[in-house]
């Protein structure tokens, strides 16, 4: 899953990296790589958050039934 913001940051990072490659701008390539990695981290954090929320909901449902 991941967050939409994370996916956007990944795409933005890839675009910056490509622009840095085309213009031979190492700074832009590095900035793009950082954006891409940050986006991936946001996505993973979003996935973990979703799993925790699902687990909490499952426990709540079990407690309601008991």
Residue pairs with C-beta under 8 A, 6 or more apart in sequence:
1 43
1 46
1 47
1 50
2 42
2 43
2 44
2 46
2 47
3 42
3 43
3 45
3 46
5 39
5 42
6 39
6 40
6 41
6 42
6 43
6 45
6 46
7 39
7 43
8 39
9 35
9 36
9 38
9 39
9 42
10 35
10 36
10 39
10 40
10 43
11 39
12 32
12 35
12 36
12 39
13 31
13 32
13 33
13 34
13 35
13 36
13 37
13 38
13 39
14 32
14 36
15 32
16 28
16 29
16 31
16 32
16 35
17 28
17 29
17 32
17 33
17 36
18 32
19 25
19 28
19 32
20 26
20 27
20 28
20 29
20 30
20 31
20 32
21 29
